[in-house]
Amino acid sequence: MAKPDYIICLECESEVDEFTWRDGEIRRAACDVCGNNDPDAFALPEDFEQDFEDDDGDEDEEEYLDDLEEDEDDEE
Ligand SMILES: [Zn+2]
């Protein structure tokens, strides 16, 4: 994976471009805004955006009751 242009601080959601990237992972990072310097508390922009889109709840309730029909042929 290529090094991203910036990462997101999960503590304050700021964009941070001062970080060490190695082997596809964030090795070191420091947020100027809140002082967070725990690499685990940063996310890639891609991951962050995906989390955001999942915020919408699915309100479509589809019924799968058809599957509940008895499907057992017990012929002894
Ligand atoms: Zn921060």
N, CA, C, O and the ligand as a Tripos MOL2 file, in Angstrom:
@<TRIPOS>MOLECULE
protein
  305   303    77     0     0
PROTEIN
NO_CHARGES

@<TRIPOS>ATOM
      1 N           0.8510   -1.2040    0.0000 N.3       1 MET1
      2 CA          0.0000    0.0000    0.0000 C.3       1 MET1
      3 C           0.8810    1.2470    0.0000 C.2       1 MET1
      4 O           1.8690    1.3260    0.7300 O.2       1 MET1
      5 N           0.5100    2.2040   -0.8200 N.am      2 ALA2
      6 CA          1.3050    3.4300   -0.9090 C.3       2 ALA2
      7 C           1.0460    4.3330    0.2880 C.2       2 ALA2
      8 O          -0.0130    4.2920    0.9140 O.2       2 ALA2
      9 N           2.0220    5.1260    0.5740 N.am      3 LYS3
     10 CA          1.8820    6.0560    1.6940 C.3       3 LYS3
     11 C           0.8340    7.1180    1.3550 C.2       3 LYS3
     12 O           0.9030    7.7540    0.3040 O.2       3 LYS3
     13 N          -0.1220    7.3020    2.2400 N.am      4 PRO4
     14 CA         -1.1510    8.3340    1.9900 C.3       4 PRO4
     15 C          -0.5800    9.7310    2.1940 C.2       4 PRO4
     16 O           0.4570    9.8970    2.8370 O.2       4 PRO4
     17 N          -1.2560   10.7280    1.6470 N.am      5 ASP5
     18 CA         -0.7970   12.1090    1.7860 C.3       5 ASP5
     19 C          -0.9240   12.5910    3.2220 C.2       5 ASP5
     20 O          -0.1340   13.4050    3.7020 O.2       5 ASP5
     21 N          -1.9240   12.0730    3.8800 N.am      6 TYR6
     22 CA         -2.1360   12.4650    5.2710 C.3       6 TYR6
     23 C          -2.9370   11.3820    5.9720 C.2       6 TYR6
     24 O          -3.5010   10.4950    5.3310 O.2       6 TYR6
     25 N          -2.9810   11.4650    7.2930 N.am      7 ILE7
     26 CA         -3.7900   10.5330    8.0740 C.3       7 ILE7
     27 C          -4.7290   11.3500    8.9610 C.2       7 ILE7
     28 O          -4.5800   12.5650    9.0940 O.2       7 ILE7
     29 N          -5.6820   10.6720    9.5540 N.am      8 ILE8
     30 CA         -6.6810   11.3630   10.3720 C.3       8 ILE8
     31 C          -6.4610   11.0250   11.8390 C.2       8 ILE8
     32 O          -6.3450    9.8570   12.2100 O.2       8 ILE8
     33 N          -6.4070   12.0480   12.6550 N.am      9 CYS9
     34 CA         -6.3190   11.8450   14.1010 C.3       9 CYS9
     35 C          -7.7130   11.4780   14.6090 C.2       9 CYS9
     36 O          -8.6680   12.2320   14.4190 O.2       9 CYS9
     37 N          -7.8220   10.3160   15.2550 N.am     10 LEU10
     38 CA         -9.1370    9.8810   15.7190 C.3      10 LEU10
     39 C          -9.5870   10.6340   16.9690 C.2      10 LEU10
     40 O         -10.7610   10.5990   17.3370 O.2      10 LEU10
     41 N          -8.6530   11.3060   17.6090 N.am     11 GLU11
     42 CA         -9.0050   12.0510   18.8230 C.3      11 GLU11
     43 C          -9.7270   13.3500   18.4890 C.2      11 GLU11
     44 O         -10.6980   13.7180   19.1490 O.2      11 GLU11
     45 N          -9.2440   14.0420   17.4540 N.am     12 CYS12
     46 CA         -9.8410   15.3440   17.1470 C.3      12 CYS12
     47 C         -10.2160   15.4640   15.6700 C.2      12 CYS12
     48 O         -10.6640   16.5220   15.2280 O.2      12 CYS12
     49 N         -10.0340   14.3790   14.9050 N.am     13 GLU13
     50 CA        -10.4300   14.3260   13.4980 C.3      13 GLU13
     51 C          -9.6980   15.3480   12.6310 C.2      13 GLU13
     52 O         -10.2380   15.8250   11.6320 O.2      13 GLU13
     53 N          -8.4740   15.6770   13.0170 N.am     14 SER14
     54 CA         -7.6630   16.5900   12.2120 C.3      14 SER14
     55 C          -6.8580   15.8070   11.1940 C.2      14 SER14
     56 O          -6.5610   14.6280   11.3860 O.2      14 SER14
     57 N          -6.5130   16.4760   10.1140 N.am     15 GLU15
     58 CA         -5.6180   15.8680    9.1410 C.3      15 GLU15
     59 C          -4.1810   16.0770    9.6090 C.2      15 GLU15
     60 O          -3.7770   17.1910    9.9430 O.2      15 GLU15
     61 N          -3.4190   14.9870    9.6260 N.am     16 VAL16
     62 CA         -2.0310   15.0500   10.0930 C.3      16 VAL16
     63 C          -1.1270   14.5810    8.9650 C.2      16 VAL16
     64 O          -1.3000   13.4770    8.4500 O.2      16 VAL16
     65 N          -0.1630   15.4110    8.5760 N.am     17 ASP17
     66 CA          0.7250   14.9880    7.4940 C.3      17 ASP17
     67 C           2.1440   14.7290    7.9900 C.2      17 ASP17
     68 O           3.0460   14.4610    7.1970 O.2      17 ASP17
     69 N           2.3350   14.8090    9.2860 N.am     18 GLU18
     70 CA          3.6420   14.4570    9.8360 C.3      18 GLU18
     71 C           3.5450   13.1020   10.5030 C.2      18 GLU18
     72 O           3.0870   12.9860   11.6400 O.2      18 GLU18
     73 N           3.9820   12.0700    9.7800 N.am     19 PHE19
     74 CA          3.9190   10.7320   10.3480 C.3      19 PHE19
     75 C           4.9270    9.8410    9.6370 C.2      19 PHE19
     76 O           5.3960   10.1540    8.5420 O.2      19 PHE19
     77 N           5.2470    8.7370   10.2750 N.am     20 THR20
     78 CA          6.1730    7.7750    9.6850 C.3      20 THR20
     79 C           5.3830    6.5970    9.1580 C.2      20 THR20
     80 O           4.6090    5.9730    9.8840 O.2      20 THR20
     81 N           5.5860    6.3010    7.8880 N.am     21 TRP21
     82 CA          4.8440    5.2350    7.2120 C.3      21 TRP21
     83 C           5.8240    4.1370    6.8370 C.2      21 TRP21
     84 O           6.8430    4.3990    6.1980 O.2      21 TRP21
     85 N           5.5170    2.9130    7.2320 N.am     22 ARG22
     86 CA          6.4200    1.8200    6.8950 C.3      22 ARG22
     87 C           5.6470    0.5100    6.7990 C.2      22 ARG22
     88 O           4.7950    0.2100    7.6350 O.2      22 ARG22
     89 N           5.9630   -0.2620    5.7650 N.am     23 ASP23
     90 CA          5.3340   -1.5840    5.5870 C.3      23 ASP23
     91 C           3.8120   -1.5080    5.5860 C.2      23 ASP23
     92 O           3.1430   -2.4120    6.0860 O.2      23 ASP23
     93 N           3.2660   -0.4340    5.0260 N.am     24 GLY24
     94 CA          1.8170   -0.3290    4.9120 C.3      24 GLY24
     95 C           1.1090    0.0260    6.2040 C.2      24 GLY24
     96 O          -0.1080   -0.1240    6.3120 O.2      24 GLY24
     97 N           1.8690    0.4980    7.1910 N.am     25 GLU25
     98 CA          1.2360    0.8490    8.4590 C.3      25 GLU25
     99 C           1.7640    2.1820    8.9680 C.2      25 GLU25
    100 O           2.8430    2.6340    8.5850 O.2      25 GLU25
    101 N           0.9840    2.7900    9.8310 N.am     26 ILE26
    102 CA          1.4320    3.9990   10.5070 C.3      26 ILE26
    103 C           2.3330    3.5870   11.6650 C.2      26 ILE26
    104 O           1.8970    2.8990   12.5880 O.2      26 ILE26
    105 N           3.5850    4.0110   11.6070 N.am     27 ARG27
    106 CA          4.5200    3.6310   12.6700 C.3      27 ARG27
    107 C           4.6020    4.7040   13.7460 C.2      27 ARG27
    108 O           4.6290    4.4130   14.9410 O.2      27 ARG27
    109 N           4.6420    5.9260   13.3010 N.am     28 ARG28
    110 CA          4.7260    7.0310   14.2510 C.3      28 ARG28
    111 C           3.8760    8.1710   13.7450 C.2      28 ARG28
    112 O           3.8380    8.4340   12.5430 O.2      28 ARG28
    113 N           3.2080    8.8350   14.6280 N.am     29 ALA29
    114 CA          2.4080    9.9750   14.2160 C.3      29 ALA29
    115 C           2.2550   10.9110   15.4030 C.2      29 ALA29
    116 O           2.2850   10.4900   16.5600 O.2      29 ALA29
    117 N           2.0920   12.1730   15.0950 N.am     30 ALA30
    118 CA          1.8950   13.1570   16.1580 C.3      30 ALA30
    119 C           0.9330   14.2220   15.6640 C.2      30 ALA30
    120 O           1.1320   14.8320   14.6130 O.2      30 ALA30
    121 N          -0.1040   14.4280   16.4420 N.am     31 CYS31
    122 CA         -1.1000   15.4280   16.0780 C.3      31 CYS31
    123 C          -0.7510   16.7530   16.7570 C.2      31 CYS31
    124 O          -0.6300   16.8280   17.9790 O.2      31 CYS31
    125 N          -0.5930   17.7810   15.9470 N.am     32 ASP32
    126 CA         -0.2700   19.1030   16.4970 C.3      32 ASP32
    127 C          -1.4460   19.7020   17.2530 C.2      32 ASP32
    128 O          -1.2720   20.5330   18.1440 O.2      32 ASP32
    129 N          -2.6450   19.2670   16.8830 N.am     33 VAL33
    130 CA         -3.8420   19.9050   17.4320 C.3      33 VAL33
    131 C          -4.1230   19.4540   18.8610 C.2      33 VAL33
    132 O          -4.3410   20.2800   19.7480 O.2      33 VAL33
    133 N          -4.1180   18.1320   19.0820 N.am     34 CYS34
    134 CA         -4.4980   17.6420   20.4090 C.3      34 CYS34
    135 C          -3.3490   16.9280   21.1240 C.2      34 CYS34
    136 O          -3.4760   16.5470   22.2880 O.2      34 CYS34
    137 N          -2.2280   16.7520   20.4220 N.am     35 GLY35
    138 CA         -1.0690   16.1470   21.0660 C.3      35 GLY35
    139 C          -1.0730   14.6340   21.0500 C.2      35 GLY35
    140 O          -0.1920   14.0030   21.6340 O.2      35 GLY35
    141 N          -2.0560   14.0450   20.3870 N.am     36 ASN36
    142 CA         -2.1280   12.5950   20.2720 C.3      36 ASN36
    143 C          -0.8980   12.0590   19.5360 C.2      36 ASN36
    144 O          -0.5600   12.5480   18.4580 O.2      36 ASN36
    145 N          -0.2350   11.0620   20.1090 N.am     37 ASN37
    146 CA          0.9110   10.4790   19.4080 C.3      37 ASN37
    147 C           0.8960    8.9580   19.4620 C.2      37 ASN37
    148 O           1.9380    8.3060   19.3950 O.2      37 ASN37
    149 N          -0.3050    8.4100   19.5830 N.am     38 ASP38
    150 CA         -0.4670    6.9650   19.5730 C.3      38 ASP38
    151 C          -0.8140    6.5130   18.1570 C.2      38 ASP38
    152 O          -1.8900    6.8340   17.6530 O.2      38 ASP38
    153 N           0.0840    5.7730   17.5100 N.am     39 PRO39
    154 CA         -0.1640    5.3570   16.1160 C.3      39 PRO39
    155 C          -1.5000    4.6540   15.9250 C.2      39 PRO39
    156 O          -2.1020    4.7420   14.8550 O.2      39 PRO39
    157 N          -1.9660    3.9550   16.9590 N.am     40 ASP40
    158 CA         -3.2460    3.2490   16.8450 C.3      40 ASP40
    159 C          -4.4330    4.2170   16.8250 C.2      40 ASP40
    160 O          -5.5410    3.8390   16.4460 O.2      40 ASP40
    161 N          -4.1970    5.4390   17.2250 N.am     41 ALA41
    162 CA         -5.2940    6.4110   17.3010 C.3      41 ALA41
    163 C          -5.3390    7.3100   16.0710 C.2      41 ALA41
    164 O          -5.8630    8.4230   16.1040 O.2      41 ALA41
    165 N          -4.7670    6.7830   14.9740 N.am     42 PHE42
    166 CA         -4.8670    7.4870   13.6960 C.3      42 PHE42
    167 C          -5.4650    6.5470   12.6650 C.2      42 PHE42
    168 O          -5.2960    5.3300   12.7510 O.2      42 PHE42
    169 N          -6.1630    7.1120   11.6910 N.am     43 ALA43
    170 CA         -6.7660    6.2800   10.6520 C.3      43 ALA43
    171 C          -6.4010    6.8230    9.2840 C.2      43 ALA43
    172 O          -6.0990    8.0060    9.1250 O.2      43 ALA43
    173 N          -6.4340    5.9380    8.3030 N.am     44 LEU44
    174 CA         -6.2260    6.3880    6.9340 C.3      44 LEU44
    175 C          -7.4880    7.1050    6.4530 C.2      44 LEU44
    176 O          -8.5960    6.7600    6.8620 O.2      44 LEU44
    177 N          -7.3170    8.1010    5.5850 N.am     45 PRO45
    178 CA         -8.4760    8.8340    5.0650 C.3      45 PRO45
    179 C          -9.5240    7.8950    4.4770 C.2      45 PRO45
    180 O         -10.7210    8.1100    4.6680 O.2      45 PRO45
    181 N          -9.0940    6.8690    3.7720 N.am     46 GLU46
    182 CA        -10.0380    5.9220    3.1600 C.3      46 GLU46
    183 C         -10.9200    5.2680    4.2240 C.2      46 GLU46
    184 O         -12.1460    5.2600    4.1200 O.2      46 GLU46
    185 N         -10.2650    4.7230    5.2440 N.am     47 ASP47
    186 CA        -11.0120    4.0290    6.2930 C.3      47 ASP47
    187 C         -11.9670    4.9850    6.9900 C.2      47 ASP47
    188 O         -13.0960    4.6270    7.3270 O.2      47 ASP47
    189 N         -11.4950    6.1960    7.1980 N.am     48 PHE48
    190 CA        -12.2890    7.1680    7.9270 C.3      48 PHE48
    191 C         -13.5710    7.4990    7.1750 C.2      48 PHE48
    192 O         -14.6480    7.5680    7.7670 O.2      48 PHE48
    193 N         -13.4480    7.7040    5.8610 N.am     49 GLU49
    194 CA        -14.6230    8.0530    5.0640 C.3      49 GLU49
    195 C         -15.6320    6.9150    5.0490 C.2      49 GLU49
    196 O         -16.8390    7.1480    5.1030 O.2      49 GLU49
    197 N         -15.1350    5.6870    4.9760 N.am     50 GLN50
    198 CA        -16.0470    4.5510    4.9450 C.3      50 GLN50
    199 C         -16.8700    4.4810    6.2180 C.2      50 GLN50
    200 O         -18.0730    4.2250    6.1750 O.2      50 GLN50
    201 N         -16.2230    4.7080    7.3430 N.am     51 ASP51
    202 CA        -16.9470    4.6830    8.6110 C.3      51 ASP51
    203 C         -18.0740    5.7030    8.5990 C.2      51 ASP51
    204 O         -19.1630    5.4600    9.1200 O.2      51 ASP51
    205 N         -17.7930    6.8390    8.0000 N.am     52 PHE52
    206 CA        -18.7710    7.9140    7.9800 C.3      52 PHE52
    207 C         -20.0180    7.5240    7.2000 C.2      52 PHE52
    208 O         -21.1390    7.7810    7.6380 O.2      52 PHE52
    209 N         -19.8170    6.9010    6.0380 N.am     53 GLU53
    210 CA        -20.9520    6.5690    5.1820 C.3      53 GLU53
    211 C         -21.8610    5.5290    5.8230 C.2      53 GLU53
    212 O         -23.0510    5.4560    5.5170 O.2      53 GLU53
    213 N         -21.2890    4.7270    6.7160 N.am     54 ASP54
    214 CA        -22.0900    3.6860    7.3480 C.3      54 ASP54
    215 C         -23.0590    4.2520    8.3790 C.2      54 ASP54
    216 O         -23.8600    3.5160    8.9560 O.2      54 ASP54
    217 N         -22.9860    5.5370    8.6050 N.am     55 ASP55
    218 CA        -23.8300    6.1520    9.6160 C.3      55 ASP55
    219 C         -25.3190    6.0230    9.3140 C.2      55 ASP55
    220 O         -26.1430    5.9570   10.2260 O.2      55 ASP55
    221 N         -25.6540    5.9900    8.0330 N.am     56 ASP56
    222 CA        -27.0560    5.8850    7.6570 C.3      56 ASP56
    223 C         -27.6260    4.5230    8.0230 C.2      56 ASP56
    224 O         -27.0820    3.4950    7.6190 O.2      56 ASP56
    225 N         -28.6990    4.5050    8.7710 N.am     57 GLY57
    226 CA        -29.3010    3.2250    9.1090 C.3      57 GLY57
    227 C         -30.1710    2.7320    7.9740 C.2      57 GLY57
    228 O         -30.8530    3.5150    7.3140 O.2      57 GLY57
    229 N         -30.1450    1.4510    7.7550 N.am     58 ASP58
    230 CA        -31.0350    0.8880    6.7390 C.3      58 ASP58
    231 C         -32.4310    0.7740    7.3120 C.2      58 ASP58
    232 O         -32.6580    0.0940    8.3130 O.2      58 ASP58
    233 N         -33.3490    1.4400    6.6700 N.am     59 GLU59
    234 CA        -34.7050    1.3700    7.2060 C.3      59 GLU59
    235 C         -35.6120    0.4810    6.3660 C.2      59 GLU59
    236 O         -36.8060    0.3550    6.6380 O.2      59 GLU59
    237 N         -35.0380   -0.1210    5.3620 N.am     60 ASP60
    238 CA        -35.8260   -1.0560    4.5540 C.3      60 ASP60
    239 C         -35.9270   -2.3820    5.2740 C.2      60 ASP60
    240 O         -34.9250   -3.0560    5.5160 O.2      60 ASP60
    241 N         -37.1320   -2.7410    5.6060 N.am     61 GLU61
    242 CA        -37.2890   -4.0380    6.2470 C.3      61 GLU61
    243 C         -37.8780   -5.0220    5.2530 C.2      61 GLU61
    244 O         -39.0680   -4.9950    4.9370 O.2      61 GLU61
    245 N         -37.0230   -5.8690    4.7840 N.am     62 GLU62
    246 CA        -37.5210   -6.8740    3.8510 C.3      62 GLU62
    247 C         -37.8960   -8.1290    4.6120 C.2      62 GLU62
    248 O         -37.2590   -8.5000    5.5980 O.2      62 GLU62
    249 N         -38.9320   -8.7630    4.1350 N.am     63 GLU63
    250 CA        -39.3860   -9.9430    4.8460 C.3      63 GLU63
    251 C         -38.8460  -11.2080    4.1980 C.2      63 GLU63
    252 O         -38.9900  -11.4370    2.9970 O.2      63 GLU63
    253 N         -38.2330  -11.9990    5.0210 N.am     64 TYR64
    254 CA        -37.6710  -13.2450    4.5130 C.3      64 TYR64
    255 C         -38.4750  -14.4340    5.0350 C.2      64 TYR64
    256 O         -37.9570  -15.5420    5.1820 O.2      64 TYR64
    257 N         -39.7400  -14.1770    5.3070 N.am     65 LEU65
    258 CA        -40.5410  -15.2210    5.9310 C.3      65 LEU65
    259 C         -40.7350  -16.4230    5.0100 C.2      65 LEU65
    260 O         -41.0120  -17.5270    5.4790 O.2      65 LEU65
    261 N         -40.5900  -16.2130    3.7120 N.am     66 ASP66
    262 CA        -40.7550  -17.3380    2.7860 C.3      66 ASP66
    263 C         -39.8160  -18.4840    3.1200 C.2      66 ASP66
    264 O         -40.1350  -19.6570    2.9270 O.2      66 ASP66
    265 N         -38.6520  -18.1090    3.6250 N.am     67 ASP67
    266 CA        -37.6690  -19.1420    3.9330 C.3      67 ASP67
    267 C         -38.0940  -20.0040    5.1040 C.2      67 ASP67
    268 O         -37.5520  -21.0880    5.3210 O.2      67 ASP67
    269 N         -39.0750  -19.5110    5.8620 N.am     68 LEU68
    270 CA        -39.4600  -20.2370    7.0670 C.3      68 LEU68
    271 C         -40.4480  -21.3830    6.7760 C.2      68 LEU68
    272 O         -40.7760  -22.1700    7.6640 O.2      68 LEU68
    273 N         -40.9070  -21.4610    5.5400 N.am     69 GLU69
    274 CA        -41.8320  -22.5610    5.2190 C.3      69 GLU69
    275 C         -41.1890  -23.9020    5.4810 C.2      69 GLU69
    276 O         -39.9930  -24.1030    5.2690 O.2      69 GLU69
    277 N         -42.0110  -24.7990    5.9420 N.am     70 GLU70
    278 CA        -41.4520  -26.1080    6.2780 C.3      70 GLU70
    279 C         -40.9320  -26.7870    5.0300 C.2      70 GLU70
    280 O         -41.6160  -26.8780    4.0100 O.2      70 GLU70
    281 N         -39.7440  -27.2460    5.1350 N.am     71 ASP71
    282 CA        -39.1010  -27.8010    3.9510 C.3      71 ASP71
    283 C         -38.6080  -29.2150    4.2150 C.2      71 ASP71
    284 O         -37.7010  -29.7160    3.5510 O.2      71 ASP71
    285 N         -39.2330  -29.8420    5.2040 N.am     72 GLU72
    286 CA        -38.7210  -31.1600    5.5600 C.3      72 GLU72
    287 C         -39.6520  -32.2550    5.0600 C.2      72 GLU72
    288 O         -40.8450  -32.2560    5.3650 O.2      72 GLU72
    289 N         -39.1340  -33.1270    4.3390 N.am     73 ASP73
    290 CA        -39.9080  -34.2730    3.8760 C.3      73 ASP73
    291 C         -39.5330  -35.4920    4.6950 C.2      73 ASP73
    292 O         -38.5820  -36.2150    4.3980 O.2      73 ASP73
    293 N         -40.3110  -35.6850    5.7240 N.am     74 ASP74
    294 CA        -40.0150  -36.8540    6.5470 C.3      74 ASP74
    295 C         -40.8880  -38.0180    6.1260 C.2      74 ASP74
    296 O         -42.0130  -38.1670    6.6030 O.2      74 ASP74
    297 N         -40.3860  -38.8110    5.2640 N.am     75 GLU75
    298 CA        -41.1580  -39.9900    4.8440 C.3      75 GLU75
    299 C         -40.4700  -41.2320    5.3620 C.2      75 GLU75
    300 O         -39.3790  -41.5930    4.9210 O.2      75 GLU75
    301 N         -41.1170  -41.8660    6.2900 N.am     76 GLU76
    302 CA        -40.4650  -43.0380    6.8270 C.3      76 GLU76
    303 C         -41.0760  -44.3040    6.2940 C.2      76 GLU76
    304 O         -40.6380  -45.3980    6.6510 O.2      76 GLU76
    305 ZN         -5.6040   15.2460   17.2390 Zn       77 ZN77
@<TRIPOS>BOND
     1     1     2 1
     2     2     3 1
     3     3     4 2
     4     3     5 am
     5     5     6 1
     6     6     7 1
     7     7     8 2
     8     7     9 am
     9     9    10 1
    10    10    11 1
    11    11    12 2
    12    11    13 am
    13    13    14 1
    14    14    15 1
    15    15    16 2
    16    15    17 am
    17    17    18 1
    18    18    19 1
    19    19    20 2
    20    19    21 am
    21    21    22 1
    22    22    23 1
    23    23    24 2
    24    23    25 am
    25    25    26 1
    26    26    27 1
    27    27    28 2
    28    27    29 am
    29    29    30 1
    30    30    31 1
    31    31    32 2
    32    31    33 am
    33    33    34 1
    34    34    35 1
    35    35    36 2
    36    35    37 am
    37    37    38 1
    38    38    39 1
    39    39    40 2
    40    39    41 am
    41    41    42 1
    42    42    43 1
    43    43    44 2
    44    43    45 am
    45    45    46 1
    46    46    47 1
    47    47    48 2
    48    47    49 am
    49    49    50 1
    50    50    51 1
    51    51    52 2
    52    51    53 am
    53    53    54 1
    54    54    55 1
    55    55    56 2
    56    55    57 am
    57    57    58 1
    58    58    59 1
    59    59    60 2
    60    59    61 am
    61    61    62 1
    62    62    63 1
    63    63    64 2
    64    63    65 am
    65    65    66 1
    66    66    67 1
    67    67    68 2
    68    67    69 am
    69    69    70 1
    70    70    71 1
    71    71    72 2
    72    71    73 am
    73    73    74 1
    74    74    75 1
    75    75    76 2
    76    75    77 am
    77    77    78 1
    78    78    79 1
    79    79    80 2
    80    79    81 am
    81    81    82 1
    82    82    83 1
    83    83    84 2
    84    83    85 am
    85    85    86 1
    86    86    87 1
    87    87    88 2
    88    87    89 am
    89    89    90 1
    90    90    91 1
    91    91    92 2
    92    91    93 am
    93    93    94 1
    94    94    95 1
    95    95    96 2
    96    95    97 am
    97    97    98 1
    98    98    99 1
    99    99   100 2
   100    99   101 am
   101   101   102 1
   102   102   103 1
   103   103   104 2
   104   103   105 am
   105   105   106 1
   106   106   107 1
   107   107   108 2
   108   107   109 am
   109   109   110 1
   110   110   111 1
   111   111   112 2
   112   111   113 am
   113   113   114 1
   114   114   115 1
   115   115   116 2
   116   115   117 am
   117   117   118 1
   118   118   119 1
   119   119   120 2
   120   119   121 am
   121   121   122 1
   122   122   123 1
   123   123   124 2
   124   123   125 am
   125   125   126 1
   126   126   127 1
   127   127   128 2
   128   127   129 am
   129   129   130 1
   130   130   131 1
   131   131   132 2
   132   131   133 am
   133   133   134 1
   134   134   135 1
   135   135   136 2
   136   135   137 am
   137   137   138 1
   138   138   139 1
   139   139   140 2
   140   139   141 am
   141   141   142 1
   142   142   143 1
   143   143   144 2
   144   143   145 am
   145   145   146 1
   146   146   147 1
   147   147   148 2
   148   147   149 am
   149   149   150 1
   150   150   151 1
   151   151   152 2
   152   151   153 am
   153   153   154 1
   154   154   155 1
   155   155   156 2
   156   155   157 am
   157   157   158 1
   158   158   159 1
   159   159   160 2
   160   159   161 am
   161   161   162 1
   162   162   163 1
   163   163   164 2
   164   163   165 am
   165   165   166 1
   166   166   167 1
   167   167   168 2
   168   167   169 am
   169   169   170 1
   170   170   171 1
   171   171   172 2
   172   171   173 am
   173   173   174 1
   174   174   175 1
   175   175   176 2
   176   175   177 am
   177   177   178 1
   178   178   179 1
   179   179   180 2
   180   179   181 am
   181   181   182 1
   182   182   183 1
   183   183   184 2
   184   183   185 am
   185   185   186 1
   186   186   187 1
   187   187   188 2
   188   187   189 am
   189   189   190 1
   190   190   191 1
   191   191   192 2
   192   191   193 am
   193   193   194 1
   194   194   195 1
   195   195   196 2
   196   195   197 am
   197   197   198 1
   198   198   199 1
   199   199   200 2
   200   199   201 am
   201   201   202 1
   202   202   203 1
   203   203   204 2
   204   203   205 am
   205   205   206 1
   206   206   207 1
   207   207   208 2
   208   207   209 am
   209   209   210 1
   210   210   211 1
   211   211   212 2
   212   211   213 am
   213   213   214 1
   214   214   215 1
   215   215   216 2
   216   215   217 am
   217   217   218 1
   218   218   219 1
   219   219   220 2
   220   219   221 am
   221   221   222 1
   222   222   223 1
   223   223   224 2
   224   223   225 am
   225   225   226 1
   226   226   227 1
   227   227   228 2
   228   227   229 am
   229   229   230 1
   230   230   231 1
   231   231   232 2
   232   231   233 am
   233   233   234 1
   234   234   235 1
   235   235   236 2
   236   235   237 am
   237   237   238 1
   238   238   239 1
   239   239   240 2
   240   239   241 am
   241   241   242 1
   242   242   243 1
   243   243   244 2
   244   243   245 am
   245   245   246 1
   246   246   247 1
   247   247   248 2
   248   247   249 am
   249   249   250 1
   250   250   251 1
   251   251   252 2
   252   251   253 am
   253   253   254 1
   254   254   255 1
   255   255   256 2
   256   255   257 am
   257   257   258 1
   258   258   259 1
   259   259   260 2
   260   259   261 am
   261   261   262 1
   262   262   263 1
   263   263   264 2
   264   263   265 am
   265   265   266 1
   266   266   267 1
   267   267   268 2
   268   267   269 am
   269   269   270 1
   270   270   271 1
   271   271   272 2
   272   271   273 am
   273   273   274 1
   274   274   275 1
   275   275   276 2
   276   275   277 am
   277   277   278 1
   278   278   279 1
   279   279   280 2
   280   279   281 am
   281   281   282 1
   282   282   283 1
   283   283   284 2
   284   283   285 am
   285   285   286 1
   286   286   287 1
   287   287   288 2
   288   287   289 am
   289   289   290 1
   290   290   291 1
   291   291   292 2
   292   291   293 am
   293   293   294 1
   294   294   295 1
   295   295   296 2
   296   295   297 am
   297   297   298 1
   298   298   299 1
   299   299   300 2
   300   299   301 am
   301   301   302 1
   302   302   303 1
   303   303   304 2
@<TRIPOS>SUBSTRUCTURE
     1 MET1         2 RESIDUE 1 A MET
     2 ALA2         6 RESIDUE 1 A ALA
     3 LYS3        10 RESIDUE 1 A LYS
     4 PRO4        14 RESIDUE 1 A PRO
     5 ASP5        18 RESIDUE 1 A ASP
     6 TYR6        22 RESIDUE 1 A TYR
     7 ILE7        26 RESIDUE 1 A ILE
     8 ILE8        30 RESIDUE 1 A ILE
     9 CYS9        34 RESIDUE 1 A CYS
    10 LEU10       38 RESIDUE 1 A LEU
    11 GLU11       42 RESIDUE 1 A GLU
    12 CYS12       46 RESIDUE 1 A CYS
    13 GLU13       50 RESIDUE 1 A GLU
    14 SER14       54 RESIDUE 1 A SER
    15 GLU15       58 RESIDUE 1 A GLU
    16 VAL16       62 RESIDUE 1 A VAL
    17 ASP17       66 RESIDUE 1 A ASP
    18 GLU18       70 RESIDUE 1 A GLU
    19 PHE19       74 RESIDUE 1 A PHE
    20 THR20       78 RESIDUE 1 A THR
    21 TRP21       82 RESIDUE 1 A TRP
    22 ARG22       86 RESIDUE 1 A ARG
    23 ASP23       90 RESIDUE 1 A ASP
    24 GLY24       94 RESIDUE 1 A GLY
    25 GLU25       98 RESIDUE 1 A GLU
    26 ILE26      102 RESIDUE 1 A ILE
    27 ARG27      106 RESIDUE 1 A ARG
    28 ARG28      110 RESIDUE 1 A ARG
    29 ALA29      114 RESIDUE 1 A ALA
    30 ALA30      118 RESIDUE 1 A ALA
    31 CYS31      122 RESIDUE 1 A CYS
    32 ASP32      126 RESIDUE 1 A ASP
    33 VAL33      130 RESIDUE 1 A VAL
    34 CYS34      134 RESIDUE 1 A CYS
    35 GLY35      138 RESIDUE 1 A GLY
    36 ASN36      142 RESIDUE 1 A ASN
    37 ASN37      146 RESIDUE 1 A ASN
    38 ASP38      150 RESIDUE 1 A ASP
    39 PRO39      154 RESIDUE 1 A PRO
    40 ASP40      158 RESIDUE 1 A ASP
    41 ALA41      162 RESIDUE 1 A ALA
    42 PHE42      166 RESIDUE 1 A PHE
    43 ALA43      170 RESIDUE 1 A ALA
    44 LEU44      174 RESIDUE 1 A LEU
    45 PRO45      178 RESIDUE 1 A PRO
    46 GLU46      182 RESIDUE 1 A GLU
    47 ASP47      186 RESIDUE 1 A ASP
    48 PHE48      190 RESIDUE 1 A PHE
    49 GLU49      194 RESIDUE 1 A GLU
    50 GLN50      198 RESIDUE 1 A GLN
    51 ASP51      202 RESIDUE 1 A ASP
    52 PHE52      206 RESIDUE 1 A PHE
    53 GLU53      210 RESIDUE 1 A GLU
    54 ASP54      214 RESIDUE 1 A ASP
    55 ASP55      218 RESIDUE 1 A ASP
    56 ASP56      222 RESIDUE 1 A ASP
    57 GLY57      226 RESIDUE 1 A GLY
    58 ASP58      230 RESIDUE 1 A ASP
    59 GLU59      234 RESIDUE 1 A GLU
    60 ASP60      238 RESIDUE 1 A ASP
    61 GLU61      242 RESIDUE 1 A GLU
    62 GLU62      246 RESIDUE 1 A GLU
    63 GLU63      250 RESIDUE 1 A GLU
    64 TYR64      254 RESIDUE 1 A TYR
    65 LEU65      258 RESIDUE 1 A LEU
    66 ASP66      262 RESIDUE 1 A ASP
    67 ASP67      266 RESIDUE 1 A ASP
    68 LEU68      270 RESIDUE 1 A LEU
    69 GLU69      274 RESIDUE 1 A GLU
    70 GLU70      278 RESIDUE 1 A GLU
    71 ASP71      282 RESIDUE 1 A ASP
    72 GLU72      286 RESIDUE 1 A GLU
    73 ASP73      290 RESIDUE 1 A ASP
    74 ASP74      294 RESIDUE 1 A ASP
    75 GLU75      298 RESIDUE 1 A GLU
    76 GLU76      302 RESIDUE 1 A GLU
    77 ZN77       305 GROUP 0 **** ****
